[in-house]
Amino acid sequence: MSEAHTPTAPAGKIMLVGIGPGSVDHMTQRARAAIAEADVVIGYVTYIKLVADLIEGKEIIRKSMTEELDRAVSALEAARAGKKVALISSGDAGVYGMAGPTYEVLFQSGWTPEDEVAVEIIPGASALNSCAALVGAPLTHDFCAISLSDLLTPWPTIARRLDAVAMADFVVALYNPKSGRRTRQIVEAQRLFLRHRRPDTPVAIVKSAYRRREHIVFTTLDSMADADIGMLSTVLIGNSNTFVRNGLMVTPRGYANKYDMQDGGSTREGEKAGRSLSTGLLGWLETLQAEHAAGDDIATLAARHRLPADYIQATLEEPWEAADLATAAPATEESEA
């Protein structure tokens, strides 16, 4: 007589779904499919409302703003019970979303990628992408994102990051810029940026991008703290080259450094298409060596080029061979210029 086998519950799955900015039109097909196949949908109450048309008949677990870990724990419990779970985040789940806290809870529980509970991250358009699309092309050169929320991050850490990126001339997106209780953080951010940026640096403030109460304001760095800013706002601060024209915020990629934009895009004198700028690494190394040979000391060079003295020192002590750089293969990627 054969032994009786106790049926085991099917393995569950956690799907970390980025629903995009909030408009169903801007949600990916995979995000919609994940929500459709889920038995349980978990999320912050506002995000649940944004997908209300897609979750009829499903088990819904609503959590408040500060209950991220509870959401992750609930997702794991449901998945352990054999259910498919859609744990939703606005924007992208990996950008200030639920992917990080969920993995922390999973690892704490002893979960590994070989576990019966599967995990899938489904990307979505973040606030960076959606807000930028509404105001023009502010992110076409180097940019970064910084959250002004000090609920989990010490303010000195945030301030150091703000000061560093302001000095380094990044375009910056400020997440969580202001709330009912956190009103001074945006003022401190403005103060730090004004140490390095012109007062008239363009700023765009986008509230509720692609949602019913969408609102966009163009302003400048010296006036941005006076604007209507809240938790549903993203603040985009331009770099030294960003401009606003005809209601559009644009950050040039740098083509004008290499090409004559007035003359059909012909290459400027001393420049070569597909090669580094004359002021790129090779040209800068030659300039640096010439300045040092002319008598400028390390401190002077560091101040002039706004770079750490120990980096200048190391570069001069171990210079790259100009001939090796000059014969390097030209760029082949489409994004290179």
ABEGO torsion letter per residue (X at the ends): XBBBBBBBBBBBBBBBBBAEAGBAAABBAAAAAAAAABABBBBBAAAAAAAAAAABGBBBBBBBAAAAAAAAAAAAAAAAAGBBBBBBBBEBAABGBAAAAAAAAAAAAGBBAABABBBBBBBBBBAAAAAAAAAEBAAABBBBBBBABAAABBAAAAAAAAAAAAAAGBBBBBBGABBAABAAAAAAAAAAAAAABBAABBBBBBBGBGBAABBBBBBBAAAAAABBBBAABBBBBBBAABBBBGGBBBBBAGAAAABBAAAGGBBBBGBBBGBBBAABAAAAAAAAAAAAAAGBBAAAAAAAAGBBAAAAAAAAABBBBAAAAAABBBBABAABX
